[in-house]
């Protein structure tokens, strides 16, 4: 389990969200109510995270994940 700060250009501030181990990006989008076509990015990577990857392999605890 890891925690992230979730930010969007449409929100003021951020939300702190728990990421269960082994959760794919598409599952996370469903969990937090994001649209399927939402794009998640993390500062450590130069590309958006594909829906099928396991999110906790690309983040560290309390990373900021951006939603577009």
NORZIQUI-V192680 format. One line per field, one symbol per residue. burial: 1 if it has 9 or more other C-alpha atoms within 8 Angstrom, else 0. A space follows every 10 residues. Layout:
BEGIN
burial = ???
END
This chain:
BEGIN
burial = 0111111100 0001000010 0011110111 0000000101 1100000110 0001110000 00111110
END
